[in-house]
Amino acid sequence: MLACHGETTQRPRTAGEVAPDAETVIASEDDAGPSAREPAQRPPYKPPSSLGEPIEIRKTKRTRMVYADLDEGAAIRGRIPSRESFEVFEKREGPGCSRAWAKVAAAAWICLEHTEPSDVEPAPLPTLEDGALVPFLYARHQHHDVASTPPIPAYASVSDARAHADPVELLPAYGSYAFTRYRPNNGDPLLITSDRRVVRAAELTLFDPSKFGGRELGEAPIPAGHTLAWAIRWQTWIHAEPNPESDTLARVNYHDTLSVVGDGVVGEDGERWFEVPASNDHARGWISDHDIGRFVPAPPPEPVRGGQITVDVDLDEQVLSVWLEDTPVFVTLISSGKRNDETPPGIYRIENKRAYGKMQSNAHARDPYYVDAVPWAMYFQGSYALHASFWHDMFGHRMSHGCVNLSPRDAKRVFELTSPTLPHGWLFVHEHADDPGAVVRVRKRDTPTPDRREQLGGQGGNSIAAWSEDQVP
């Protein structure tokens, strides 16, 4: 499997640093909370349904698979976790189900066995508290990069952890894990997993997810004749001339946006420099291409159909844009695959989307990794995905083992804007002819961009074997 994460470059904090006076609930499959917060966001996203209003709301008693037809042998369309509500639009009798089959989305059917009526509206997964950036509290061992670090014991209960009883599981020390609850435990802090395993937190460090966010072009259009850019260096300066030895006019903070104009000139240092218009803070100046990531629009590949969403990934600039037909609507920085793990150029579709899921290396990888509950994952080619990265803040630089890393808030936004649509209450969804995946174009200057899209048949989806928990990269 391909790795889909990068190195952590931010300062982690010890679990003890978040120790409150009383138990703090962070998140769970049914009750998620933040490890970082952001200002108030837009109302929760809920895509329109072409099926009309639901005739009923039900809740699962156990995990249920969703099929493309009234047949458990049909292609998998998705999965609804245990204890989640979902909408029902139609009921039919059918083979292999002692109760009725229910239509739960376009070309999506679930057997109503092990479900019950509910008055709780389905919620989008992953669940976030107001202002939360990520659905879980993420942590890893302080010495995760030392091969001799022993595994992390996981206990069956808080009382077992307190008593130092035999663990029920040993977690590899190199892994990054998702937790739902933090308990101070009288100075010996504990972290609780979603499956109620208990881990001692004294030697763990907590991730502080990036607060970086892209730009909604409908709300903040780019001025005519200007090019949107971001500062991608900690020391980014606007100079009086296209020369690093010239006077500095102003400093641009890391990941701040700015506008440049023109096609740039080659400076005395051999680098390309771009003109920065005068502002209230500085006179007209110049900034090095080395210090910025620019949004260089490239129209989506033809043909562009009505209502089509295209995700464009510019590997040279490390910039991603989302287009509605021929108009860009959202743009941001990303981190693609680093050297020897490059993200492959090509034209794809989003094949499936997961609210969250684990990513792990091959069993005998020289650089093993395990990342738990990676949120907002959009797979477009085998193990390659667009997804949130809570472990670094190096957007604008190549960091991953092949996937396209986005900040948490950007991954959530791209997830919302793209198809296939993940209905509320579902954990994952596969594309289908009735709900094809958004186009993904990964491009690099002077490199062919082959069309790698396969024809999408009426059934779509994949088998259970191909998408079991252990197979998700």
Beta strands, then each sheet from edge to edge (+ up, - down):
strand 1: 13-14
strand 2: 24-25
strand 3: 56-60
strand 4: 64-67
strand 5: 76-80
strand 6: 85-88
strand 7: 90-92
strand 8: 101-105
strand 9: 108-111
strand 10: 115-117
strand 11: 137-141
strand 12: 152-155
strand 13: 169-171
strand 14: 176-179
strand 15: 181-183
strand 16: 190-192
strand 17: 198-200
strand 18: 204-206
strand 19: 215-216
strand 20: 226-231
strand 21: 236-239
strand 22: 248-252
strand 23: 257-266
strand 24: 272-276
strand 25: 285-288
strand 26: 292-294
strand 27: 309-314
strand 28: 319-324
strand 29: 327-333
strand 30: 346-349
strand 31: 352-360
strand 32: 370-381
strand 33: 384-388
strand 34: 404-406
strand 35: 428-430
strand 36: 439-443
sheet 1: 1+ 18- 11+ 14-
sheet 2: 2+ 15- 16+ 17- 12+ 13-
sheet 3: 6+ 3- 10+
sheet 4: 4+ 5- 35+ 31- 32+ 33- 34-
sheet 5: 7+ 8- 9+
sheet 6: 19+ 29- 28+ 27- 36- 30+
sheet 7: 25+ 24- 23+ 20- 26+
sheet 8: 21+ 22-
end
